[in-house]
Amino acid sequence: MTATLESVRSRNFAFILGSPRGGGNTEALARYAAGGLPPDTAASWLSLSELPLPATPEGPFPDGPEKVLLDATLDSTDIVVASPLHWYSVSAATKLYLDYWARWSGLPDVGFRDRMRGKNLWAVTAYARGDDADAEPLTGMLRRTADYLGMRWCGALLARAHRAGDLEADPAAMARATAFFDPAGEGARRG
């Protein structure tokens, strides 16, 4: 076993699913990509529709879904933002999750910014119309977020898919997905 393969196995991926509905093309694309990881790689799947965050934080300390998301974010080595492209950016639920990062940065005894430094940030998105260039605002926001927190921006996996089954009918998208998380932590597609 190579050292690079072992480094992937020791990592912990948190897949943050930002679609308002489960089982959509973005989630399917993320799951195909995760299939390229070694089988014993730790991965958690957190649906923002199943763990809804209130528009305004409730209380001085995280509780309920907020605590679950905070813990998963801090405990992971790799955060995969899997959001469909909505108006050239992430979904509203994904944006709210990222807004909570500012709250978590200000919480005493959490050390959010220090604990985020050095983590890997990835993006997975499917879009119904246009082309990869339409996702530039999404990838730009996430890349700048990674830079701001001292994280490593690892790239974006992008695919055009409007209806269920569109991904499976696109062999090139499937090949990019299965090669996206390679052992060196370098994505198959940079964004």
Steps between C-alpha positions, in 0.01 A plus 500: 500500500639839406531786747267716292226237507544466877467877540157487332388216725591701809287793387141571598267643234191702593260522206272800552195445279339834416215396273146571618409144393679174557632280224552773241774519239746683725469238774530222241814664360650529850419135573663390172808701594505350850495159336854572381627525858654192664216297658614559858524881468285671765214701352193662649204623296312798643190629324425865573133431425499241779714716731342841444670802648287791619553827313611651831695290754295395799690542825858577585634149434439249219232241564298257287579504126744787546708294745492197268626711208762680709638172635509339155672806354765507771554122512559465125823536309313554174179697453309437179237765425252320274258766385302530181563819309229751597520842336872448427587413860427254778149421620342714773548224760868468407550877521339501845731216612800705384358808677510299821876469459521869597297429816716201587812711453384727782403230750725477806695178554424363151813621318313474170747691283802317641330163457396574141855589396652226283172320424409421140198667340336347192189581297263277308221652295262407224332765291205477266594755234804679365855380549777482760563875472161561661633341820790746532323710768443182706857376467641849551310546827615163634860552387510839674345346812775239503768768455354714779504213748836355395334193353613321187270553200495164322272586210152445367333209329247643256247324280202597294194296594140612478299181554553181695723270297683779317823428690498131417454591132818713508806269516741795518323640810503157662873459433573844650291409805670170573847662469416820689644405842838358416749385767710817486195713580504655154163522326450382143353841418621831633255784543 
